[in-house]
Amino acid sequence: MTANDMAAGAILQIDLGAIIDNYRMIQRRTAPSEVAAVVKADAYGCGATEVAAALRDAGCRLFFVAHLSEALRLRQDLGDGIAIGVLNGVQPGAEAACAELGAMPVLNSLDQIDRWAALAQASGTMLACMIQFDTGMSRLGLSPGETQALIDQPERLSGLDIRLLMSHLACADEPEQTFNQHQARTFDAFCAQFPNIPRSLDNSGGALLPRAHHYDVVRAGIALYGGAPQAGPNPMRAVVTLEARIIQLRPVAPGDAVGYGLSYRFDRPARLATLSVGYADGWPRALGNRGAAYVAGHRAPIVGRISMDSLTIDVSGIPGDLLLPGSLVELLGPHQSIDDVARDAGTISYEILTQLGRRYARSYLPFPSLHQQKVSQA
Ligand SMILES: *Cc1c(COP(=O)(O)O)cnc(C)c1O
C-alpha cells in the first residue's frame, strides 16, 4: 500500500487487462468489423490517458470522443498514429482547430457539412469527416429531410473525404425491441445513396445483438469498461474495484438514529461503521437507506443518508476482527458490480462510472505488453 493509498479515503483500481479482454471479446463477436473504442468522458471515468494507451497497444486505431477538447487531449497523449472521431460534431468557430488537430468531426447537420466543406475548399485540401444520419433517435444526425437534400445536392460534399457513415441505436440494450431492425433498415436505405463508404451502427449493445453483420465499424463504450451492454447475464469482465476506508466504528442503542435528517432509526442495538466516501466522490446520494457495502464478503446495508464525505453501514453481526478503523470495505468489486449499484440507485452503470470521484487513490493494473505476451506464449 503506497503513501497515496494511505492518505486517500478510498482506493480505486482499474484493470487495463480486463478492458483489453473486453475489447477482444467484442472483436470476436463482431468480426470482421473493426472495433473502435469510445473514450469520451475520460474513458467513462476510467482515465482516458491510461485506457487509450492500453487500447492502442492492443491494436485499436480508431477512437471516439464527444468534444473537441477531449480530442485535443487524446492527440497529446497518443500522437498522430490514431484516428479520432468527435461525436458531437464541429461547432461554429472551431473548424480550423479541429482540422489542425487532424480530428474527424461527426457531421450531424447540413450546417456542419457546409462549414466543414467551406474550410476544405478555402484551404484547398480534402478534409476527413464522418456523417451521421438520424434513423429515429432524434438526438444527433441529419434528419431524413436533410439527408434527402444532401442526396439531391451532392456538390455540397465537395472537398470532403467521408471516412464513415454512422447512426446510433435508441434501444440497443433491449434485444427484443423491433425498433433496432427498423433503424438498421433506415440506415441501409440512407447508406445506399452514398455507396462504398464504410458504415457504423452498433454501440456495445448493438454489438451483442444477433445480426447477420455488424457493418464495418463497431463503436464500443460501456462494454469495454465492464458494464452490462444488455439486460440479462453480463458477458463482460469487471474493470473497476473501489474500496473505502472505515474511519469510525460505534455501537448504537434502540431509539438512536443515524445521519442527516435522522432518516434511519434503530429498534435494536446495532454496530455502525462510517466509511470515508460520500456523494462528493460520486457515490450516489440516492443510495441513502438503499444498497450496501461488503466487508470481507459480508453484506452491510447502507443506513441513513449519504453525506458529502462519508456514509454509514450497519455492520451488526459481522465478525469483530474484520472491523478495524482504517480497514477497507468493498463498494465495487466481486460482490457488487457497477450494474448492481446502478440498479439500487435507480440509474445506469454509465452514470456510476462517469461520476467516480477525483479524490480516490487510483491505480491501474497493467495489461501484459505484446512483447511479454510473445515471451509467455513461447
Ligand atoms: C457513447 C456513444 C457510443 C458508445 O455507447 P456504449 O453504449 O457505451 O457502447 C457509441 N456511439 C455513440 C454515437 C455514442 O454517443
Residues whose N, C-alpha, C, O or C-beta is under 5 A from the ligand:
A	BS01	LIG	V38 L87 H168 N203 S204 G205 R219 A220 G221 I222 A223
